[in-house]
Amino acid sequence: MGPKDIEAQCMTEPTPSPCLSHQIVLPFEQTAPVVFASPHSGQNYSADLLSLSALDPLTLRRSEDAFVDELFAAAPGAGAPLIKALFPRVFLDANREPFELDPTMFAEPLPAHVNANSPRVAAGLGTIARVVASGEDIYRRKLRLAEATERIATHYTPYHNSLTALLDKTMARFGGVLLIDCHSMPSIGGPMDSDPGLKRVDIVLGDCHGTSCAPAITDYARNALVALGYVVRRNNPYAGGYTTRHYGRPNHAHHALQIEINRALYMDEDRIRHNARFPVVQQHIGELISALTRIAPAMLTRC
């Protein structure tokens, strides 16, 4: 049976209602101990955001994990929930701590609870990014702290509250849970990356070097992808972000695995459009989803 879209957390424009944050698509019955999340594929670029930005919409979109939610759309039909952020990554990054903020972006001093010294902040890619992936500044002016606080309260917190609830329900039902955090990566490392100018493999699996997901489960995912013909690497250049570090606790049967798909496989990176191979890659990701949702709960608990 196909998925049932049960919770639209964000109304599309135009609407007088406040835009919340995300959408959850549940299966008719959850039959697998797996939850899929797409935190960077949101495309709701508000007029307010565009007016604040010094960049054109296409440049902003190049920081987006475009179409990743479409690639993983088969998850509910395979018995696993899918949560997807509707806000764009340049507006707010759900794969960061809630308050990783760059003091140079703000008109007033930041409070003590802000993490202003993380490597992500130093790169300009905190919870609210200072730059896009190509290194260009996003904003025309300094932001007010109240603007950041509002974004976190109305978008970040609801997204993570819902993700936590999905994981808790899955854990309670199956005794273990696997979170697949779904991403895409530019085909060539950018100036803000650890591999500038280098061509990338097809898919990178990030398990925080074995600390967020049991190696046997990462092996399982890798083998499924290699069988489909993909070149797969672990933890390089992406070992996993806040989501994998925060939710991955293998010793407690909570596993979190980040998947990064090379964008050149399925899209035109310059124009942000599907390319001719999109249907093939989508089918292959569907086969990966089928493999992951066949994982027995016992495998999650004994790793």
N, C-alpha and C positions, 0 to 999 in steps of 0.2 A: 504494500500500500504506500501511497505517496505521503509527503509531509503535510501537516496542518499548521498553517501560520497562525499561532495563537496569541502573539503579543506584539503589537506594533507600538514600540516605546517612543517613537518620534513621528510626528505628523510632517508630511512633506509640505513645502511652501506652495501657495500662500496659506497661512493659517494664523489666527490670533492666539492659538494655544502655545505654551512654551514648548520648544523642541527639547525633548529629554535626551535620549542618547542612543538607543539601540533597538535591535529587533531579535527576538528569539523565535526559532522555528523548531518545533518539537515533532518527533514522530508520533503516530497514533499510539504506539506503545514502544517504550524504550526497552530494547532487547539487548543492548550492548553497554558495557561499562566504560563508555568513551564519550567525551564531550569535545566538540570542535568549536574553536573561537577564531574570529577574524577581526582583530582590533584596528587594522589600518586600511580597510577597503571602503570606508565611508566617503560619500560624495556629496553631502549636503553643505555646500559652500554658501553660507549666508551672505546677504548683501552687506551686513556689518563687517564681516571678516574681509570681504573683497575691498571695502572702502578703507580699511585699516592697512591693507597690504600695498607695498610698493611694487609688487610683482603681478604679472598677468596670470589669469586662471590656469593656463596650460603649464606654466612654470611651477605653480603651486601643486598641480596634480602630479608632477613627476616625483614628489615625495610620497605619494599614495601607493599602497599595494593594490593597484587597480585590478578589478575583476577576480580577486582571490575568493571573495564570497561566492562568486559564480562557479569557480573551479570546484569548490567544496559543497556545492548545493545538493549533492546526492546524499549527504550525511543523514538527514532525517529519514529518507526512504530506506536507509540501511539500519535504522533503529537507534540513531544517536542524535542528540540535540545539537543545533548549531546556533551560536550567538554571534551577531555581527554588529559592530559599531556603525552608526550612521553618520557620525561627525567625521570630518577629514583629519588626517594626521597633523597637518599644519595648524589646525585649530587647537588640538589637544592630543597628546600621545598616551593612550591607555597602557602602553607597554613600558611605563616608567613608574617610579615611586609617585605617590600623589602630589608631593611638593618638591620636585627637582626643578628649581627655578634659577634662572640666571639674573643676578642682581643688576647687571648692566642694562637689562631690558625694561626696568621699572623706574617710575618717577619718584618713588619713595623707598626708604630702607625696608628690607624684608624681615619678617619676624624670625625668632630663633628656631622655630620648628622646620624651617625651610632647609633642604639640603642643597646648598649652593656650590658644593665642592666636588660633585661627582664627575667622573670622566665624560658622562653624557652632557652635563651642563657645560663643561669646558669645551666640548665640540660644538656647542650651540644647539644641542638636540635634547633638551630637557623635556619636562612634562608639557610645557609650552615652548615650542622650538623658536630659536632666534633666527635660524637660517634654514633654507631648503637643502636638499641633498647635494646640490651643486655648490653650496657655500654662500649663496646670495642672501642678504638680509631680507626678512619677510616684511617687517613693519616700517611704516612711515614715521612713527612717533613712539615714544616710550609708553608702555602700558601702565595702567593703574593696578595696584594690588587687588582691588575689588574686582577687576575684570578677570583676573586669574582665579580668584576664589570662586566667583560665580561659575566659571567654566568647570572647575573641579567638582563643585557641588551638584551641578545640573547634568553633567555628562560623565565625568570620570567615576564618581561614586556610584551612581545607579548602574553603570556597566559592570563594575566589579562586584557590587552587591548581587546582581543577577547571576554573574558567573559563579560566585561563591555558592549561591543557592543551588545551581545546577550540579556543581561538584558534590555538595553535601548530600543532595538527593540521590545522586548516582552511587556515592559511597554507602549510603544507608541501604540501598537496594541490593548492591552487588558485593559489598565488602571490600571493594577496591575501585580505583578510578584512574583513567588515563586521559589527560588533557592534551589535545593536539592544538598548538597555537600556530595558526596558519598565516604565512607571510610570503612576500615575493621580494626579490633582490634585483638591482640593476645587473645587466650582463657583464659590465665592466666596473671595477672598483672606482669609486669617486674620490674627490679630494678630501672628503671627510672620513674616509674609510681606512682600514689598516692595509688594504691592498690596492692603492691607487693605480689606475691604468692597467690592471691585470684582468684578463678574461677569466670568467668564473665557470665552475662546473655547473651541471644541470640543477642539482638539488643539494642543499646543505641541511643536515640534521643537527640540531643543537640540543644537547642534554646537559649543558653546564659541566662538561667533562665527567659525566657519569653521576653527578650529584643531584640532578633533578628527575632523572628517569633511569631505571635499571638498564644496564648495558644489554641485557638479553632482549628487552623490548625495542631498544634502538636498533639492535641487530635485525629484529623481526621486520621493522619498517624498512630498513636499508635493503634487506633481501627482497622484499616485495617490489621495491623501486628498481633495483638492479635487474630483476626478472623482466621488468617492462622496458629495459634498454637504457636506463638513465645512469649517468655518471654521478655518483653520490660521494660526498665528503662529510666528515663529522667535525663540528665545532670550529670550522675555519672557512670564512672569516667571521662567522656568527655562532657563538656558543650558546646563545639564549639570553633573553632580556629579563626584565622585572617579572613578567608572568611566569616563566619557567622557574626562576629562582624562588619566587614567592609561594607558588602552589605546588612545586615539586618536592615531595618528601617520600622517597621510595621506601624508606624503612617503615613508613606508616601506610603503605599501599596507595599512596598518592603519587602518581607519575605525571610528569609534564615534559612534553617533547615539542620543540620548535621545528617547523618545516619552512625552509626558504626555497622558493621556486624561481629559477632564472627567468626573468621577464621575457627575454628574447625567444623563449620556447613558445610563448602563446600570445604575444602582443607586439605591436609596433610601439617601441618605447618613446619615440619622438612625438607621435601624434596621439598616444594613449587610446589605441584602438585594438580590437581583436585582430590577430593575424590569421593566415589560412590554417595554421596548425591548432588554433584554439580548440576546436571540437575534439581533436585527437588527445590533446593534453587533458582536457576535461574528462574524457572517457577514462584515461589512465589514472587520473586522480580518483575517479569513481571506483576503479579496481583497487587502488590503495585503500580507500575507505572501506570497501568490502573486506579486505584482508584484516584491517585494524579492528573492525567491529566483530570479527570472528575470534578475537582474543578471549580466551576463557578467563573468568574472574580469578580463578586459582593461580593463573600466571602472574597476575598483579600482586597477589598476596604472598607468594612464595619467593619473589625476587628480592 
